[in-house]
């Protein structure tokens, strides 16, 4: 069966990375544990708060891989404890968030069972460029790269 791409239009050149990102987002949204909030902090800040009750700092890991923020939790069962009823499972998890280009991790803190991860979103700079058009015999041939100075 052939997979139909949303970005196969000739007007959408170079969006294959964006399509892969959308696929990762769709896969990550199927995860249900741990629950989380995302809130805006100031004009350029974001905060992801995950409910990780029962986890210590040593059992949590926050990493970035490519444009993905990954939070992992690993609890180890204490073999010396004898449970008459086990309602709180020692479970592992991995929660992923796809980050836009330029998003930076400002820090992470664990407080009262809530893991708070602060993100900094830079303000995008608007740039306008003028592209030089060459004439035959006037420099670059079609397909050659010409260095263009950005205008402010």
C-alpha positions in Angstrom: 0.0 0.0 0.0 1.4 3.4 -1.0 1.5 6.0 1.7 0.2 9.4 0.6 2.3 12.3 1.7 0.7 15.6 2.8 3.7 17.5 1.6 4.0 16.1 -2.0 3.0 19.4 -3.6 5.7 20.9 -5.8 5.0 24.2 -3.9 6.1 22.7 -0.6 9.8 22.1 -1.2 12.0 21.0 1.6 9.2 20.1 4.1 10.2 16.5 4.5 11.7 17.1 7.9 8.5 18.9 9.0 6.5 15.8 7.9 8.7 13.5 10.0 8.2 15.9 12.9 4.4 15.6 12.6 4.7 11.8 12.5 6.7 11.9 15.8 4.1 14.3 17.4 1.3 11.9 16.4 3.1 9.0 17.9 4.0 10.9 21.1 0.4 12.1 21.7 -0.7 8.4 22.2 1.3 8.2 25.4 -0.8 8.7 28.6 1.6 8.6 31.5 2.7 10.8 33.2 0.1 13.5 32.9 1.5 16.9 32.1 0.7 20.6 31.6 2.3 23.1 29.3 2.0 26.8 30.2 3.3 30.1 28.9 5.7 31.9 31.2 6.2 35.5 30.2 6.5 36.5 26.6 9.1 34.0 25.5 9.1 31.2 28.1 7.3 27.9 28.3 7.0 25.5 31.2 6.2 21.8 31.0 5.1 20.3 34.3 4.9 16.5 34.7 3.2 14.8 37.6 5.9 12.3 38.7 4.8 11.5 42.3 7.0 8.9 43.9 10.1 9.5 41.7 13.3 11.0 43.1 15.7 13.2 41.2 18.0 10.2 40.7 15.2 8.2 39.1 14.4 10.9 36.5 16.3 11.9 33.4 15.7 14.9 31.1 17.6 14.9 27.8 17.4 16.4 24.4 18.0 14.4 21.3 17.9 16.3 18.0 14.7 18.4 18.4 13.1 16.3 20.9 12.9 16.7 24.7 12.7 13.3 26.4 11.8 12.7 30.0 12.5 9.2 31.4 11.6 7.8 34.8 12.9 4.5 36.2 12.0 3.2 39.6 13.6 0.1 41.0 11.5 -2.3 43.1 12.7 -2.8 46.6 13.0 -6.5 47.0 13.0 -6.3 50.8 9.5 -4.8 51.1 6.6 -7.2 51.4 3.3 -5.8 50.1 -0.1 -7.0 51.3 -1.7 -4.9 48.6 0.1 -3.2 45.7 -1.9 -0.3 44.3 1.0 2.1 43.6 3.1 0.4 40.8 6.8 1.2 40.4 6.6 1.9 36.7 8.9 3.2 34.1 8.0 5.9 31.6 9.3 7.9 28.7 7.5 11.0 27.6 8.6 12.9 24.5 8.0 16.5 23.3 9.0 17.7 19.9 10.7 21.1 20.1 10.8 23.8 17.4 14.1 25.0 16.2 15.8 27.4 18.5 13.9 26.3 21.7 16.4 26.0 24.6 16.0 24.2 27.9 16.4 26.8 30.6 16.3 24.4 33.6 14.4 21.6 35.4 13.3 21.3 39.0 11.5 18.6 41.0 9.2 20.0 43.7 6.4 18.1 45.6 6.1 15.4 42.9 6.0 17.8 40.0 8.9 18.0 37.5 9.0 21.5 36.0 11.0 22.0 32.8 11.4 25.6 31.7 12.0 26.4 28.0 13.1 29.6 26.4 11.6 30.4 23.0 13.6 33.0 21.1 11.8 35.9 19.4 12.0 35.2 15.7 14.0 37.8 13.6 12.3 39.0 10.5 14.8 39.0 7.6 14.4 40.2 4.1 16.8 39.2 1.4 17.3 40.5 -2.1 18.3 37.8 -4.6 20.6 38.9 -7.4 19.4 37.7 -10.9 22.3 36.9 -13.2 22.3 37.3 -16.9 24.0 34.9 -19.4 27.8 35.6 -19.4 27.4 37.8 -16.3 28.8 35.6 -13.5 27.1 32.5 -12.3 25.5 29.9 -14.4 22.1 28.6 -13.6 22.3 26.2 -10.6 25.5 27.8 -9.2 25.4 29.4 -5.8 25.8 33.1 -5.4 26.5 34.6 -2.0 23.9 37.2 -1.2 24.3 39.7 1.6 21.2 39.8 3.9 19.5 43.2 4.3 18.6 44.5 7.7 
